[in-house]
Amino acid sequence: MRKVVAAGAVAALAGTGILLGSSAASAAPATATVAARQAPAPAAQPTGKVVANGGLWVRQDATTASKRLNLLPKGTVTALQCKKNAQNVDGNRLWYKVGAGKPGWVAARYVQNLAPVPYCK
């Protein structure tokens, strides 16, 4: 009977927060320390959606006179590495650098950017 009463008292005090064991008190700082040591998640790369009716050519350089590398169909979502001012296309001088292995350029006039894109360095 004595053990049942003691266990009930401990459970009641623990439920109110009055009774904190050393394991409970030290668990919160340890969790916070582990979380602080983890590296922050890398920011997601900006993307853009092709809005040109006939698709959009990826070019070797940021000009319509440069070599065509690939055609992106309308609706394609692609990673945008950075942007720069270059040839004016229908009133828009911005071009986006796309591609990972073999990068190319697309006219920003025909891309709906889905996140802010930094300028190229």
C-alpha positions in Angstrom: 0.0 0.0 0.0 2.9 2.3 0.9 4.5 1.9 -2.6 1.2 2.6 -4.4 0.7 5.9 -2.5 4.3 7.0 -3.1 4.0 6.2 -6.8 0.8 8.1 -7.0 2.4 11.2 -5.4 5.3 11.1 -7.7 3.1 10.8 -10.7 0.9 13.7 -9.5 4.0 15.9 -8.9 5.6 15.0 -12.2 2.4 15.8 -14.1 2.3 19.3 -12.6 6.0 20.0 -13.5 7.0 20.4 -9.8 9.0 17.2 -9.8 11.8 17.3 -12.4 14.3 14.5 -12.4 17.9 15.2 -13.4 17.3 13.3 -16.7 14.3 15.5 -17.7 16.2 18.7 -16.8 19.3 17.7 -18.8 17.4 16.3 -21.8 16.2 19.7 -23.1 19.7 21.3 -23.3 21.2 18.2 -24.8 18.5 18.2 -27.5 19.1 21.9 -28.2 22.9 21.3 -28.4 22.4 18.6 -31.0 20.1 20.7 -33.0 22.6 23.6 -32.9 25.4 21.4 -34.2 23.5 20.3 -37.3 24.3 22.3 -40.4 21.5 24.4 -41.9 19.8 22.9 -44.9 21.0 24.4 -48.1 18.7 26.9 -49.7 16.7 25.5 -52.6 17.9 26.6 -56.0 15.6 29.1 -57.7 13.4 27.7 -60.5 11.6 29.1 -63.5 8.8 27.9 -65.7 9.0 28.3 -69.5 6.0 30.4 -70.8 6.9 30.7 -74.5 4.2 29.1 -76.6 6.7 27.3 -78.9 9.2 26.5 -76.2 12.4 28.2 -75.4 15.9 27.7 -76.8 18.8 27.4 -74.4 21.7 29.3 -75.9 25.4 29.1 -75.6 25.6 32.8 -74.7 23.1 35.4 -73.6 22.2 36.5 -77.1 19.8 35.3 -79.7 22.7 35.1 -82.2 24.5 32.4 -80.2 24.4 28.7 -80.8 21.2 26.8 -79.8 21.9 24.0 -77.3 18.5 22.7 -76.3 14.8 23.4 -76.6 12.8 23.6 -73.4 9.1 22.9 -74.1 6.4 25.2 -72.7 5.6 24.4 -69.1 9.1 23.0 -68.3 10.3 24.0 -64.8 14.1 24.4 -64.8 16.7 25.5 -62.2 18.0 29.1 -62.6 21.6 29.5 -61.4 21.8 33.3 -61.8 20.9 36.2 -64.0 22.6 39.0 -65.9 21.8 41.9 -68.2 22.5 41.2 -71.9 20.6 41.4 -75.2 17.2 43.1 -75.0 14.4 40.6 -75.9 11.0 42.3 -76.2 11.9 44.9 -73.7 13.6 42.6 -71.2 17.4 42.7 -70.9 17.6 39.8 -68.3 18.9 36.4 -69.2 19.0 33.4 -66.8 21.9 30.9 -66.7 20.5 27.3 -66.6 21.9 23.8 -66.6 24.3 22.0 -64.3 26.9 20.1 -66.4 26.7 22.2 -69.6 25.2 25.6 -68.7 23.4 27.7 -71.2 21.3 30.9 -71.2 17.6 31.6 -71.7 15.9 35.0 -72.2 14.0 35.9 -69.0 11.2 37.4 -71.2 9.9 33.8 -71.7 10.5 32.5 -68.2 8.3 33.0 -65.1 10.7 32.9 -62.2 9.3 31.1 -59.2 11.8 32.4 -56.7 14.2 35.3 -56.5 17.3 34.8 -58.7 20.7 36.3 -57.8 22.8 38.2 -60.3 25.8 36.2 -61.7 29.2 37.0 -60.1 
